[in-house]
């Protein structure tokens, strides 16, 4: 019986964590901050931006294989 209660407790924790992620992503969609972050990065750290974009494109290519 205690194993079942522990399982329920962990599942509820996972559900709560996923709900928080979902809520954060919904808020991010309503007020996208990434645009400003990338713009600041583009202006101040061009080399890092280039590396980041290359890394993201390579990750995306690997995910499609």
mmJSON file of the N, C-alpha and C atoms, coordinates in Angstrom:
{"data_MODEL":{"atom_site":{
"group_PDB":["ATOM","ATOM","ATOM","ATOM","ATOM","ATOM","ATOM","ATOM","ATOM","ATOM","ATOM","ATOM","ATOM","ATOM","ATOM","ATOM","ATOM","ATOM","ATOM","ATOM","ATOM","ATOM","ATOM","ATOM","ATOM","ATOM","ATOM","ATOM","ATOM","ATOM","ATOM","ATOM","ATOM","ATOM","ATOM","ATOM","ATOM","ATOM","ATOM","ATOM","ATOM","ATOM","ATOM","ATOM","ATOM","ATOM","ATOM","ATOM","ATOM","ATOM","ATOM","ATOM","ATOM","ATOM","ATOM","ATOM","ATOM","ATOM","ATOM","ATOM","ATOM","ATOM","ATOM","ATOM","ATOM","ATOM","ATOM","ATOM","ATOM","ATOM","ATOM","ATOM","ATOM","ATOM","ATOM","ATOM","ATOM","ATOM","ATOM","ATOM","ATOM","ATOM","ATOM","ATOM","ATOM","ATOM","ATOM","ATOM","ATOM","ATOM","ATOM","ATOM","ATOM","ATOM","ATOM","ATOM","ATOM","ATOM","ATOM","ATOM","ATOM","ATOM","ATOM","ATOM","ATOM","ATOM","ATOM","ATOM","ATOM","ATOM","ATOM","ATOM","ATOM","ATOM","ATOM","ATOM","ATOM","ATOM","ATOM","ATOM","ATOM","ATOM","ATOM","ATOM","ATOM","ATOM","ATOM","ATOM","ATOM","ATOM","ATOM","ATOM","ATOM","ATOM","ATOM","ATOM","ATOM","ATOM","ATOM","ATOM","ATOM","ATOM","ATOM","ATOM","ATOM","ATOM","ATOM","ATOM","ATOM","ATOM","ATOM","ATOM","ATOM","ATOM","ATOM","ATOM","ATOM","ATOM","ATOM","ATOM","ATOM","ATOM","ATOM","ATOM","ATOM","ATOM","ATOM","ATOM","ATOM","ATOM","ATOM","ATOM","ATOM","ATOM","ATOM","ATOM","ATOM","ATOM","ATOM","ATOM","ATOM","ATOM","ATOM","ATOM","ATOM","ATOM","ATOM","ATOM","ATOM","ATOM","ATOM","ATOM","ATOM","ATOM","ATOM"],
"id":[1,2,3,4,5,6,7,8,9,10,11,12,13,14,15,16,17,18,19,20,21,22,23,24,25,26,27,28,29,30,31,32,33,34,35,36,37,38,39,40,41,42,43,44,45,46,47,48,49,50,51,52,53,54,55,56,57,58,59,60,61,62,63,64,65,66,67,68,69,70,71,72,73,74,75,76,77,78,79,80,81,82,83,84,85,86,87,88,89,90,91,92,93,94,95,96,97,98,99,100,101,102,103,104,105,106,107,108,109,110,111,112,113,114,115,116,117,118,119,120,121,122,123,124,125,126,127,128,129,130,131,132,133,134,135,136,137,138,139,140,141,142,143,144,145,146,147,148,149,150,151,152,153,154,155,156,157,158,159,160,161,162,163,164,165,166,167,168,169,170,171,172,173,174,175,176,177,178,179,180,181,182,183,184,185,186,187,188,189,190,191,192,193,194,195],
"type_symbol":["N","C","C","N","C","C","N","C","C","N","C","C","N","C","C","N","C","C","N","C","C","N","C","C","N","C","C","N","C","C","N","C","C","N","C","C","N","C","C","N","C","C","N","C","C","N","C","C","N","C","C","N","C","C","N","C","C","N","C","C","N","C","C","N","C","C","N","C","C","N","C","C","N","C","C","N","C","C","N","C","C","N","C","C","N","C","C","N","C","C","N","C","C","N","C","C","N","C","C","N","C","C","N","C","C","N","C","C","N","C","C","N","C","C","N","C","C","N","C","C","N","C","C","N","C","C","N","C","C","N","C","C","N","C","C","N","C","C","N","C","C","N","C","C","N","C","C","N","C","C","N","C","C","N","C","C","N","C","C","N","C","C","N","C","C","N","C","C","N","C","C","N","C","C","N","C","C","N","C","C","N","C","C","N","C","C","N","C","C","N","C","C","N","C","C"],
"label_atom_id":["N","CA","C","N","CA","C","N","CA","C","N","CA","C","N","CA","C","N","CA","C","N","CA","C","N","CA","C","N","CA","C","N","CA","C","N","CA","C","N","CA","C","N","CA","C","N","CA","C","N","CA","C","N","CA","C","N","CA","C","N","CA","C","N","CA","C","N","CA","C","N","CA","C","N","CA","C","N","CA","C","N","CA","C","N","CA","C","N","CA","C","N","CA","C","N","CA","C","N","CA","C","N","CA","C","N","CA","C","N","CA","C","N","CA","C","N","CA","C","N","CA","C","N","CA","C","N","CA","C","N","CA","C","N","CA","C","N","CA","C","N","CA","C","N","CA","C","N","CA","C","N","CA","C","N","CA","C","N","CA","C","N","CA","C","N","CA","C","N","CA","C","N","CA","C","N","CA","C","N","CA","C","N","CA","C","N","CA","C","N","CA","C","N","CA","C","N","CA","C","N","CA","C","N","CA","C","N","CA","C","N","CA","C","N","CA","C","N","CA","C","N","CA","C","N","CA","C"],
"label_alt_id":[null,null,null,null,null,null,null,null,null,null,null,null,null,null,null,null,null,null,null,null,null,null,null,null,null,null,null,null,null,null,null,null,null,null,null,null,null,null,null,null,null,null,null,null,null,null,null,null,null,null,null,null,null,null,null,null,null,null,null,null,null,null,null,null,null,null,null,null,null,null,null,null,null,null,null,null,null,null,null,null,null,null,null,null,null,null,null,null,null,null,null,null,null,null,null,null,null,null,null,null,null,null,null,null,null,null,null,null,null,null,null,null,null,null,null,null,null,null,null,null,null,null,null,null,null,null,null,null,null,null,null,null,null,null,null,null,null,null,null,null,null,null,null,null,null,null,null,null,null,null,null,null,null,null,null,null,null,null,null,null,null,null,null,null,null,null,null,null,null,null,null,null,null,null,null,null,null,null,null,null,null,null,null,null,null,null,null,null,null,null,null,null,null,null,null],
"label_comp_id":["UNK","UNK","UNK","UNK","UNK","UNK","UNK","UNK","UNK","UNK","UNK","UNK","UNK","UNK","UNK","UNK","UNK","UNK","UNK","UNK","UNK","UNK","UNK","UNK","UNK","UNK","UNK","UNK","UNK","UNK","UNK","UNK","UNK","UNK","UNK","UNK","UNK","UNK","UNK","UNK","UNK","UNK","UNK","UNK","UNK","UNK","UNK","UNK","UNK","UNK","UNK","UNK","UNK","UNK","UNK","UNK","UNK","UNK","UNK","UNK","UNK","UNK","UNK","UNK","UNK","UNK","UNK","UNK","UNK","UNK","UNK","UNK","UNK","UNK","UNK","UNK","UNK","UNK","UNK","UNK","UNK","UNK","UNK","UNK","UNK","UNK","UNK","UNK","UNK","UNK","UNK","UNK","UNK","UNK","UNK","UNK","UNK","UNK","UNK","UNK","UNK","UNK","UNK","UNK","UNK","UNK","UNK","UNK","UNK","UNK","UNK","UNK","UNK","UNK","UNK","UNK","UNK","UNK","UNK","UNK","UNK","UNK","UNK","UNK","UNK","UNK","UNK","UNK","UNK","UNK","UNK","UNK","UNK","UNK","UNK","UNK","UNK","UNK","UNK","UNK","UNK","UNK","UNK","UNK","UNK","UNK","UNK","UNK","UNK","UNK","UNK","UNK","UNK","UNK","UNK","UNK","UNK","UNK","UNK","UNK","UNK","UNK","UNK","UNK","UNK","UNK","UNK","UNK","UNK","UNK","UNK","UNK","UNK","UNK","UNK","UNK","UNK","UNK","UNK","UNK","UNK","UNK","UNK","UNK","UNK","UNK","UNK","UNK","UNK","UNK","UNK","UNK","UNK","UNK","UNK"],
"label_asym_id":["A","A","A","A","A","A","A","A","A","A","A","A","A","A","A","A","A","A","A","A","A","A","A","A","A","A","A","A","A","A","A","A","A","A","A","A","A","A","A","A","A","A","A","A","A","A","A","A","A","A","A","A","A","A","A","A","A","A","A","A","A","A","A","A","A","A","A","A","A","A","A","A","A","A","A","A","A","A","A","A","A","A","A","A","A","A","A","A","A","A","A","A","A","A","A","A","A","A","A","A","A","A","A","A","A","A","A","A","A","A","A","A","A","A","A","A","A","A","A","A","A","A","A","A","A","A","A","A","A","A","A","A","A","A","A","A","A","A","A","A","A","A","A","A","A","A","A","A","A","A","A","A","A","A","A","A","A","A","A","A","A","A","A","A","A","A","A","A","A","A","A","A","A","A","A","A","A","A","A","A","A","A","A","A","A","A","A","A","A","A","A","A","A","A","A"],
"label_entity_id":["1","1","1","1","1","1","1","1","1","1","1","1","1","1","1","1","1","1","1","1","1","1","1","1","1","1","1","1","1","1","1","1","1","1","1","1","1","1","1","1","1","1","1","1","1","1","1","1","1","1","1","1","1","1","1","1","1","1","1","1","1","1","1","1","1","1","1","1","1","1","1","1","1","1","1","1","1","1","1","1","1","1","1","1","1","1","1","1","1","1","1","1","1","1","1","1","1","1","1","1","1","1","1","1","1","1","1","1","1","1","1","1","1","1","1","1","1","1","1","1","1","1","1","1","1","1","1","1","1","1","1","1","1","1","1","1","1","1","1","1","1","1","1","1","1","1","1","1","1","1","1","1","1","1","1","1","1","1","1","1","1","1","1","1","1","1","1","1","1","1","1","1","1","1","1","1","1","1","1","1","1","1","1","1","1","1","1","1","1","1","1","1","1","1","1"],
"label_seq_id":[1,1,1,2,2,2,3,3,3,4,4,4,5,5,5,6,6,6,7,7,7,8,8,8,9,9,9,10,10,10,11,11,11,12,12,12,13,13,13,14,14,14,15,15,15,16,16,16,17,17,17,18,18,18,19,19,19,20,20,20,21,21,21,22,22,22,23,23,23,24,24,24,25,25,25,26,26,26,27,27,27,28,28,28,29,29,29,30,30,30,31,31,31,32,32,32,33,33,33,34,34,34,35,35,35,36,36,36,37,37,37,38,38,38,39,39,39,40,40,40,41,41,41,42,42,42,43,43,43,44,44,44,45,45,45,46,46,46,47,47,47,48,48,48,49,49,49,50,50,50,51,51,51,52,52,52,53,53,53,54,54,54,55,55,55,56,56,56,57,57,57,58,58,58,59,59,59,60,60,60,61,61,61,62,62,62,63,63,63,64,64,64,65,65,65],
"pdbx_PDB_ins_code":[null,null,null,null,null,null,null,null,null,null,null,null,null,null,null,null,null,null,null,null,null,null,null,null,null,null,null,null,null,null,null,null,null,null,null,null,null,null,null,null,null,null,null,null,null,null,null,null,null,null,null,null,null,null,null,null,null,null,null,null,null,null,null,null,null,null,null,null,null,null,null,null,null,null,null,null,null,null,null,null,null,null,null,null,null,null,null,null,null,null,null,null,null,null,null,null,null,null,null,null,null,null,null,null,null,null,null,null,null,null,null,null,null,null,null,null,null,null,null,null,null,null,null,null,null,null,null,null,null,null,null,null,null,null,null,null,null,null,null,null,null,null,null,null,null,null,null,null,null,null,null,null,null,null,null,null,null,null,null,null,null,null,null,null,null,null,null,null,null,null,null,null,null,null,null,null,null,null,null,null,null,null,null,null,null,null,null,null,null,null,null,null,null,null,null],
"Cartn_x":[0.822,0.0,0.864,1.966,2.821,3.519,3.844,4.458,3.519,2.254,1.265,1.135,1.172,1.092,2.312,3.476,4.693,4.629,4.125,3.986,3.031,1.921,0.953,1.595,2.351,3.015,3.991,4.803,5.772,5.08,4.004,3.266,2.639,2.134,1.577,2.662,3.852,4.965,5.326,5.399,5.712,4.648,3.396,2.302,2.387,2.666,2.797,3.958,5.077,6.247,5.933,5.236,4.873,3.878,2.954,2.011,2.738,3.744,4.521,5.303,5.877,6.588,5.641,4.459,3.47,3.049,2.807,2.404,3.51,4.757,5.876,5.999,5.821,5.901,4.757,3.565,2.435,2.688,3.256,3.576,4.664,5.631,6.69,6.109,5.1,4.467,3.718,3.116,2.367,3.294,4.422,5.41,6.774,7.082,8.345,9.553,10.367,11.567,12.783,12.684,13.833,14.283,13.357,13.705,14.703,14.417,15.296,16.622,16.574,17.815,18.719,18.141,18.953,19.469,18.648,19.078,20.266,20.195,21.313,22.549,22.352,23.475,24.089,23.238,23.719,24.592,24.209,24.95,26.251,26.173,27.328,28.302,27.798,28.661,28.427,28.875,28.583,29.177,30.394,31.039,30.273,29.845,29.092,27.749,27.135,25.879,26.097,27.169,27.459,27.671,28.418,28.623,27.313,26.493,25.217,24.306,24.245,23.407,23.92,25.233,25.799,25.505,25.619,25.338,23.872,22.968,21.544,21.196,21.779,21.475,22.028,23.191,23.732,22.918,22.44,21.566,20.266,19.733,18.479,18.712,19.848,20.145,20.31,20.931,21.109,19.787,18.869,17.57,16.749,16.961,16.194,16.748,17.971,18.565,18.004],
"Cartn_y":[-1.201,0.0,1.262,1.241,2.429,2.642,1.558,1.699,2.422,2.099,2.732,4.219,4.553,5.953,6.732,6.103,6.769,6.99,6.022,6.153,7.292,7.358,8.444,9.788,9.853,11.095,11.546,10.619,10.969,11.36,10.691,11.053,12.439,12.76,14.097,15.156,14.853,15.799,16.014,14.95,15.064,15.876,15.627,16.36,17.845,18.168,19.573,20.232,19.53,20.069,20.335,19.42,19.599,20.739,20.89,22.01,23.333,23.411,24.641,24.948,23.92,24.124,24.641,24.036,24.431,25.885,26.264,27.631,28.621,28.262,29.143,29.309,28.225,28.318,29.137,29.006,29.81,31.292,31.627,33.019,33.525,32.669,33.042,33.331,32.567,32.809,34.133,34.486,35.741,36.944,36.855,37.939,37.35,37.194,36.546,37.398,36.879,37.586,37.168,36.028,35.528,36.478,37.2,38.144,39.16,39.701,40.704,40.092,38.882,38.22,38.007,37.523,37.281,38.587,39.624,40.912,41.444,41.348,41.786,40.949,39.64,38.753,39.057,39.345,39.635,40.884,41.868,43.119,42.992,42.368,42.38,41.23,40.062,38.89,38.153,38.732,38.179,36.782,36.569,35.27,34.19,34.494,33.528,33.229,34.241,34.018,33.072,33.274,32.414,30.973,30.788,29.44,28.83,29.623,29.115,28.699,29.515,29.172,27.921,27.792,26.598,25.368,25.509,24.391,23.975,24.952,24.629,23.965,24.426,23.818,22.4,22.165,20.809,19.882,20.382,19.573,19.234,20.222,19.98,18.941,19.002,18.032,16.642,16.529,15.223,14.636,15.483,14.989,14.435,14.914,14.439,13.153,12.777,11.543,10.315],
"Cartn_z":[0.0,0.0,0.0,0.756,0.791,-0.546,-1.254,-2.578,-3.53,-3.446,-4.305,-3.958,-2.678,-2.257,-2.727,-2.635,-3.11,-4.623,-5.338,-6.784,-7.136,-6.427,-6.649,-6.34,-5.252,-4.866,-5.954,-6.466,-7.507,-8.815,-9.134,-10.345,-10.228,-9.044,-8.828,-8.92,-8.4,-8.52,-9.985,-10.741,-12.167,-12.901,-12.568,-13.197,-12.87,-11.624,-11.216,-11.942,-12.054,-12.74,-14.213,-14.855,-16.264,-16.453,-15.505,-15.581,-15.477,-14.59,-14.454,-15.728,-16.332,-17.599,-18.668,-18.725,-19.719,-19.516,-18.269,-17.966,-18.331,-18.033,-18.371,-19.876,-20.625,-22.082,-22.662,-22.079,-22.54,-22.296,-21.139,-20.857,-21.8,-22.117,-23.051,-24.441,-24.836,-26.13,-26.149,-25.026,-24.969,-24.998,-24.326,-24.318,-24.653,-25.931,-26.305,-25.933,-25.052,-24.628,-25.437,-26.112,-26.85,-27.947,-28.539,-29.605,-29.076,-27.924,-27.35,-26.912,-26.386,-25.979,-27.185,-28.294,-29.48,-30.067,-30.01,-30.551,-29.751,-28.418,-27.583,-27.863,-27.998,-28.264,-29.624,-30.6,-31.94,-31.956,-31.2,-31.191,-30.401,-29.234,-28.346,-28.568,-28.893,-28.975,-30.294,-31.383,-32.698,-32.863,-32.401,-32.57,-31.803,-30.597,-29.806,-30.475,-31.049,-31.77,-32.948,-33.685,-34.834,-34.383,-33.3,-32.775,-32.301,-31.644,-31.143,-32.285,-33.325,-34.475,-35.185,-35.313,-35.936,-35.088,-33.79,-32.882,-32.983,-32.97,-33.045,-34.369,-35.464,-36.76,-36.836,-36.261,-36.275,-35.399,-34.259,-33.388,-34.105,-34.814,-35.544,-36.641,-37.323,-38.368,-37.776,-36.619,-35.986,-35.517,-35.096,-34.644,-35.788,-37.011,-38.144,-38.73,-38.339,-38.907,-38.272],
"occupancy":[1.0,1.0,1.0,1.0,1.0,1.0,1.0,1.0,1.0,1.0,1.0,1.0,1.0,1.0,1.0,1.0,1.0,1.0,1.0,1.0,1.0,1.0,1.0,1.0,1.0,1.0,1.0,1.0,1.0,1.0,1.0,1.0,1.0,1.0,1.0,1.0,1.0,1.0,1.0,1.0,1.0,1.0,1.0,1.0,1.0,1.0,1.0,1.0,1.0,1.0,1.0,1.0,1.0,1.0,1.0,1.0,1.0,1.0,1.0,1.0,1.0,1.0,1.0,1.0,1.0,1.0,1.0,1.0,1.0,1.0,1.0,1.0,1.0,1.0,1.0,1.0,1.0,1.0,1.0,1.0,1.0,1.0,1.0,1.0,1.0,1.0,1.0,1.0,1.0,1.0,1.0,1.0,1.0,1.0,1.0,1.0,1.0,1.0,1.0,1.0,1.0,1.0,1.0,1.0,1.0,1.0,1.0,1.0,1.0,1.0,1.0,1.0,1.0,1.0,1.0,1.0,1.0,1.0,1.0,1.0,1.0,1.0,1.0,1.0,1.0,1.0,1.0,1.0,1.0,1.0,1.0,1.0,1.0,1.0,1.0,1.0,1.0,1.0,1.0,1.0,1.0,1.0,1.0,1.0,1.0,1.0,1.0,1.0,1.0,1.0,1.0,1.0,1.0,1.0,1.0,1.0,1.0,1.0,1.0,1.0,1.0,1.0,1.0,1.0,1.0,1.0,1.0,1.0,1.0,1.0,1.0,1.0,1.0,1.0,1.0,1.0,1.0,1.0,1.0,1.0,1.0,1.0,1.0,1.0,1.0,1.0,1.0,1.0,1.0,1.0,1.0,1.0,1.0,1.0,1.0],
"B_iso_or_equiv":[0.0,0.0,0.0,0.0,0.0,0.0,0.0,0.0,0.0,0.0,0.0,0.0,0.0,0.0,0.0,0.0,0.0,0.0,0.0,0.0,0.0,0.0,0.0,0.0,0.0,0.0,0.0,0.0,0.0,0.0,0.0,0.0,0.0,0.0,0.0,0.0,0.0,0.0,0.0,0.0,0.0,0.0,0.0,0.0,0.0,0.0,0.0,0.0,0.0,0.0,0.0,0.0,0.0,0.0,0.0,0.0,0.0,0.0,0.0,0.0,0.0,0.0,0.0,0.0,0.0,0.0,0.0,0.0,0.0,0.0,0.0,0.0,0.0,0.0,0.0,0.0,0.0,0.0,0.0,0.0,0.0,0.0,0.0,0.0,0.0,0.0,0.0,0.0,0.0,0.0,0.0,0.0,0.0,0.0,0.0,0.0,0.0,0.0,0.0,0.0,0.0,0.0,0.0,0.0,0.0,0.0,0.0,0.0,0.0,0.0,0.0,0.0,0.0,0.0,0.0,0.0,0.0,0.0,0.0,0.0,0.0,0.0,0.0,0.0,0.0,0.0,0.0,0.0,0.0,0.0,0.0,0.0,0.0,0.0,0.0,0.0,0.0,0.0,0.0,0.0,0.0,0.0,0.0,0.0,0.0,0.0,0.0,0.0,0.0,0.0,0.0,0.0,0.0,0.0,0.0,0.0,0.0,0.0,0.0,0.0,0.0,0.0,0.0,0.0,0.0,0.0,0.0,0.0,0.0,0.0,0.0,0.0,0.0,0.0,0.0,0.0,0.0,0.0,0.0,0.0,0.0,0.0,0.0,0.0,0.0,0.0,0.0,0.0,0.0,0.0,0.0,0.0,0.0,0.0,0.0],
"pdbx_formal_charge":[null,null,null,null,null,null,null,null,null,null,null,null,null,null,null,null,null,null,null,null,null,null,null,null,null,null,null,null,null,null,null,null,null,null,null,null,null,null,null,null,null,null,null,null,null,null,null,null,null,null,null,null,null,null,null,null,null,null,null,null,null,null,null,null,null,null,null,null,null,null,null,null,null,null,null,null,null,null,null,null,null,null,null,null,null,null,null,null,null,null,null,null,null,null,null,null,null,null,null,null,null,null,null,null,null,null,null,null,null,null,null,null,null,null,null,null,null,null,null,null,null,null,null,null,null,null,null,null,null,null,null,null,null,null,null,null,null,null,null,null,null,null,null,null,null,null,null,null,null,null,null,null,null,null,null,null,null,null,null,null,null,null,null,null,null,null,null,null,null,null,null,null,null,null,null,null,null,null,null,null,null,null,null,null,null,null,null,null,null,null,null,null,null,null,null],
"auth_seq_id":[1,1,1,2,2,2,3,3,3,4,4,4,5,5,5,6,6,6,7,7,7,8,8,8,9,9,9,10,10,10,11,11,11,12,12,12,13,13,13,14,14,14,15,15,15,16,16,16,17,17,17,18,18,18,19,19,19,20,20,20,21,21,21,22,22,22,23,23,23,24,24,24,25,25,25,26,26,26,27,27,27,28,28,28,29,29,29,30,30,30,31,31,31,32,32,32,33,33,33,34,34,34,35,35,35,36,36,36,37,37,37,38,38,38,39,39,39,40,40,40,41,41,41,42,42,42,43,43,43,44,44,44,45,45,45,46,46,46,47,47,47,48,48,48,49,49,49,50,50,50,51,51,51,52,52,52,53,53,53,54,54,54,55,55,55,56,56,56,57,57,57,58,58,58,59,59,59,60,60,60,61,61,61,62,62,62,63,63,63,64,64,64,65,65,65],
"auth_comp_id":["UNK","UNK","UNK","UNK","UNK","UNK","UNK","UNK","UNK","UNK","UNK","UNK","UNK","UNK","UNK","UNK","UNK","UNK","UNK","UNK","UNK","UNK","UNK","UNK","UNK","UNK","UNK","UNK","UNK","UNK","UNK","UNK","UNK","UNK","UNK","UNK","UNK","UNK","UNK","UNK","UNK","UNK","UNK","UNK","UNK","UNK","UNK","UNK","UNK","UNK","UNK","UNK","UNK","UNK","UNK","UNK","UNK","UNK","UNK","UNK","UNK","UNK","UNK","UNK","UNK","UNK","UNK","UNK","UNK","UNK","UNK","UNK","UNK","UNK","UNK","UNK","UNK","UNK","UNK","UNK","UNK","UNK","UNK","UNK","UNK","UNK","UNK","UNK","UNK","UNK","UNK","UNK","UNK","UNK","UNK","UNK","UNK","UNK","UNK","UNK","UNK","UNK","UNK","UNK","UNK","UNK","UNK","UNK","UNK","UNK","UNK","UNK","UNK","UNK","UNK","UNK","UNK","UNK","UNK","UNK","UNK","UNK","UNK","UNK","UNK","UNK","UNK","UNK","UNK","UNK","UNK","UNK","UNK","UNK","UNK","UNK","UNK","UNK","UNK","UNK","UNK","UNK","UNK","UNK","UNK","UNK","UNK","UNK","UNK","UNK","UNK","UNK","UNK","UNK","UNK","UNK","UNK","UNK","UNK","UNK","UNK","UNK","UNK","UNK","UNK","UNK","UNK","UNK","UNK","UNK","UNK","UNK","UNK","UNK","UNK","UNK","UNK","UNK","UNK","UNK","UNK","UNK","UNK","UNK","UNK","UNK","UNK","UNK","UNK","UNK","UNK","UNK","UNK","UNK","UNK"],
"auth_asym_id":["A","A","A","A","A","A","A","A","A","A","A","A","A","A","A","A","A","A","A","A","A","A","A","A","A","A","A","A","A","A","A","A","A","A","A","A","A","A","A","A","A","A","A","A","A","A","A","A","A","A","A","A","A","A","A","A","A","A","A","A","A","A","A","A","A","A","A","A","A","A","A","A","A","A","A","A","A","A","A","A","A","A","A","A","A","A","A","A","A","A","A","A","A","A","A","A","A","A","A","A","A","A","A","A","A","A","A","A","A","A","A","A","A","A","A","A","A","A","A","A","A","A","A","A","A","A","A","A","A","A","A","A","A","A","A","A","A","A","A","A","A","A","A","A","A","A","A","A","A","A","A","A","A","A","A","A","A","A","A","A","A","A","A","A","A","A","A","A","A","A","A","A","A","A","A","A","A","A","A","A","A","A","A","A","A","A","A","A","A","A","A","A","A","A","A"],
"auth_atom_id":["N","CA","C","N","CA","C","N","CA","C","N","CA","C","N","CA","C","N","CA","C","N","CA","C","N","CA","C","N","CA","C","N","CA","C","N","CA","C","N","CA","C","N","CA","C","N","CA","C","N","CA","C","N","CA","C","N","CA","C","N","CA","C","N","CA","C","N","CA","C","N","CA","C","N","CA","C","N","CA","C","N","CA","C","N","CA","C","N","CA","C","N","CA","C","N","CA","C","N","CA","C","N","CA","C","N","CA","C","N","CA","C","N","CA","C","N","CA","C","N","CA","C","N","CA","C","N","CA","C","N","CA","C","N","CA","C","N","CA","C","N","CA","C","N","CA","C","N","CA","C","N","CA","C","N","CA","C","N","CA","C","N","CA","C","N","CA","C","N","CA","C","N","CA","C","N","CA","C","N","CA","C","N","CA","C","N","CA","C","N","CA","C","N","CA","C","N","CA","C","N","CA","C","N","CA","C","N","CA","C","N","CA","C","N","CA","C","N","CA","C","N","CA","C","N","CA","C"],
"pdbx_PDB_model_num":[1,1,1,1,1,1,1,1,1,1,1,1,1,1,1,1,1,1,1,1,1,1,1,1,1,1,1,1,1,1,1,1,1,1,1,1,1,1,1,1,1,1,1,1,1,1,1,1,1,1,1,1,1,1,1,1,1,1,1,1,1,1,1,1,1,1,1,1,1,1,1,1,1,1,1,1,1,1,1,1,1,1,1,1,1,1,1,1,1,1,1,1,1,1,1,1,1,1,1,1,1,1,1,1,1,1,1,1,1,1,1,1,1,1,1,1,1,1,1,1,1,1,1,1,1,1,1,1,1,1,1,1,1,1,1,1,1,1,1,1,1,1,1,1,1,1,1,1,1,1,1,1,1,1,1,1,1,1,1,1,1,1,1,1,1,1,1,1,1,1,1,1,1,1,1,1,1,1,1,1,1,1,1,1,1,1,1,1,1,1,1,1,1,1,1]
}}}
